[in-house]
Amino acid sequence: MTLVDRDDFFHEPRNLFLHGVIESGRGTCTSLPTFYLAVGRRLGYPLKLVRTKSHRFARWEGGRERFNIECTSHGFVSHPDEHYRTFPIPASSEEVCRFDLLKSKSPRQELAAFVADRGICLLDNGLHEEAAESFAWANELHPECHLHGSSFVATLNRWKSRMSARAPGVRLPGTRLRYQRRFSRLPEHLENGLVDLACVEDWINITRRSEEMRKWKATQGTTLIISMTTRRRARDRTGAGSLL
């Protein structure tokens, strides 16, 4: 296995998920630990996924044995927990607590991490609604990790800025829509923000499609008029020739 060295790290799904490792034999600190865990667990090894700031690694945690496994190294390397407090980016004690770092993840928490990876990839590709929903589901699965909720809020803010740039001053007509809540772990006003932005984007897209259709129809009408005029002139010429 070799490491991926790319500038568009989060843009490409193959950098984050297992299919990238399987198809290319190359991986990242996001995909390689998952690959090693998947293989190791099928062999009966007690492996856990662990996250630190901007990095992941595996941990053997069975019986009286507990040691870390660095998945991006050449050969077997096992660093103590303290190493990952500063590698690859220093993490404060507050961040370790708020983002639930350096702890062995449960299956539910692992799923939350993978769903959040999906959100990061979607966000980097400009799919704000899908990204926000991914972070919201990750927050439902692992609310103790405040990173998922923070990512949700940051995505809403970026999405709102994009809407303002696309159509300054656009607001939905009418009153607030009624909907059934999906995310019990999110404050209601944040889920309202998700629904509002989705409606605004739909409104902008419908308005733009209507405008494009109007322009298309106008163009088609002009083409039809030109076509009819050309045919009439040709017919007139033919008629005039037959009289001479």
Secondary structure, DSSP 8 states (H G I E B T S, - for coil): -EE---S-TTT-GGGTSHHHHHHHSEE-TTHHHHHHHHHHHHTT--EEEEEETTEEEEEEEETTEEEEE-TTSSS-----GGGGGTSSS---HHHHHHTTTTSB--HHHHHHHHHHHHHHHHHHTT-HHHHHHHHHHHHHH-TT-HHHHHHHHHHHHHHHHHHHHHSTT----SS--------TTS-HHHHHHHHHHHHHHHHHHHHHHHHHHHHHHHHHHHHHHHHHHHHHHHHHHHHHHHH-
